């Protein structure tokens, strides 16, 4: 898989790429992730990438020309199944979207900034728009990192125990059950006996029961899907 992230603040994502599971996945050759600075394609001596919006109003807008040049340059070198724009008015990101995107070969993620990007870029190039929640960030970089992490961890071979990802919250519209590790007795709080029984069938039944209970309590909306 290849993921190209387009940003005017690439440093916000580069630190994330140098850590943990995503870093390991890149080093193992499971995924290629590259950052692309919009300012490289900026206009004039000052590499301008933003301007005032037509019609007036507060806030600057990322210009169409630098973005279009960058996108077309990437398209000339690579093939993309999806060109994603991170925006508060996009489709809310969910596990099922991460599952679907993890099967793609090439993804481009565009990070908005300021007041967003020129609508013509959305009309001409973007195939998918994603939001990570009903709030506004200073830019799309953190949101792009969230989406990238959720996708990469699903790629076969990235997580040593691949069944781990399949039992995460939301995979079956259920929240994950409680989990415990050693010691079995911590300050008088004991691990449920069934988890110490060694009976795999009963343990799986217990986990499913607890998943349903937790989902009913915390996210009953998931059970209606």
N, C-alpha and C positions, 0 to 999 in steps of 0.2 A: 504494500500500500504506500501511496505517496500523499502527503498533506502539505500544501503550500499556504502559508498565512500571510496575508497582505495587511500592512499596518503602517501608521505614521509614528508609532512608538514601539518598535520591535523589541526594545530592551525590557518591556513589561512582560514579554513572553519567553525571552531567551533564558532567563533564570529558571523558569518552570521546566524548560526542555532539558536542562542540565541535571535534573534530579530524578531519583526514584524509578518507577516502572517505565515511564516514557523514555528516559535516558537509556535504560537497559534494553528496551525494545529497539531503539535506534542503533545501539552498539551491536545488537544481535542480528541486525539486518532485516528485522520484521517490518520496519516502517522507515520511510524517509520523510523527515519534516524540515522544511526550510522557511525562514522568515524573509520577507521582501519589504524593503522600506519604500513607501510611496514617494518620499522626498527625492529618491534617486531619479525619478521621472518628473520632478517638479519643473515649473516653467520659469525661464529667465535665470539671471545670475543668483537670485535669492532662493531658487528652487521652490517657488510658490506652489502650494497644493490646496489652498483654501481661499474662499472669497465670500463677500457678503451675499445674502440670499436675495433673489429678485422678489419684489413686493414689500421689502422692508422686514423688520423684525430683528430681535436679538439673536446672536449666535452666528458663527461662521459655518460654511458648508464645504465639504471636501469636493474639489472641482472634478468635472467629468474627464477632462483631457489627460491628466497624469494617471488616473486610475485606468482609463481605457488603454493607454499605452502599455501599462504594466500587465494588465490582464491579457491583452493580445500577445505580448511577448511571451508570457507563460504558456498560453494556448498553442503557440507556435512550436514550443519545445516539449509539451506534455499533453496528455489527454485527461479530461476531467469528467467524471460521472456526475458531479454536482459542483456548482459554484454557490457557496453559502454566504449570505450576508447576515451578520449578527446585529439584531435590531430589536428594540423593545416591542415593536408591533408585529414581530414574527410569530410563528407557531411555537408554543411553549415546548421546550425540550423535555423529552421523556425517554425512558429506557428503550421503548420500542423503536424510537428514532435512532438511538445509539446502536441498537442491534442491526438495524437496516444499513446504516452508514458504515458499520464495520466490515460489511461484505463488499464495499466498493473498492476499486483500484486506485482512483485518483480523486482527490477532493481539494478544492480551493476555498479558503475561508477569508472573507473580507471583513476587516474590523472598521467600524465607523468611528468617528471622533467628532468633537464639537457638536453641531446640530445634525450630523449624519452625512450621507453622501448624496450627490446629485441624483435625482430620481431617474434620470435617463440611464445611468449605470445599472440601476435595479431593473429597468425595463429591458435593456439590451443584453445583459450578461447573466444576471442572477437567476438561478433555478430553484433556490430554496432559501427561505428566510426564517431564522431561528431566534427565539428569545429564551433566556434562562430564568426568567421570572418577571413579575410585575413591579419592576423598579428600574431606575435609570442609573447607569454607571458613567464614569467620565469618558469611557471608550469601550470598544468591543474586545479589547485584548484579553481581559480576564475571562469574559464569556467564551472567547475562542479557546482559551486554555482549558476551561471546564469541558467543552465539547470534545476537544482533542483527547483529553484524559479518558473520558467515558468511552470513546471509540477505540483507542489504542489498547486498553486493557482487555478488550474482547477479541483481539486478533489471536488466533490459535498460536500457542507457544509463548505468548508474552507473559502470562501468569503460569507459574510452574504447575499448579494444580488447576487445570482448566475447568474442573467442575465447580471451583470456588465462585467464578463469575456467574455461573448458571444458577447459583443459589442465593444471589444477592437480592436485596429488596427490589420490588417492582418487576422482576423477571416473569412472574406468574400473576401479576396484579396482587401480590401479597407482600407485606413487609416481612423482613427476615425475623426469625425467632431469636430469643435471648441466647447468648453464647457465653461460655465459661472456660477458664483454663486453670492450671494449678496455682495455688493449693486447693484441695477439695473443700477445706474448711478455712475460711478467712474471717477472723475475728467473730466467730460464731455464725457466720453466714455460709451455709453449705450449698454445694452444687446439688441439683436435683438427683436423687438416687438413680433414676432411670438412665441418666447419661453415664453412669458408672457401671451399668449392668452388662455392657457388652452385647446386648441384644439389638442388633442393627434394625430389625423390623420395628420393634417397639420404639426405638429412638427416633426413627423417621416419622412414625405416627405421632409421637409427642411433638416433634418439631413442626409438623404440619398443623397440628392443633393449636400450638402457641402462635404460629404465623397468622392463622385465621383470627385468633383472639386479639392479637395486637393490631391487625388491620381493622377489625370491627371497632376497636376502641379509638384508634388514632386517625385512620383514613378509610372510613366506611364507603367513601365514594369509589374506591378502587374495586370494591366487590360488585359494583353495578356495571363494570365495563365488560 
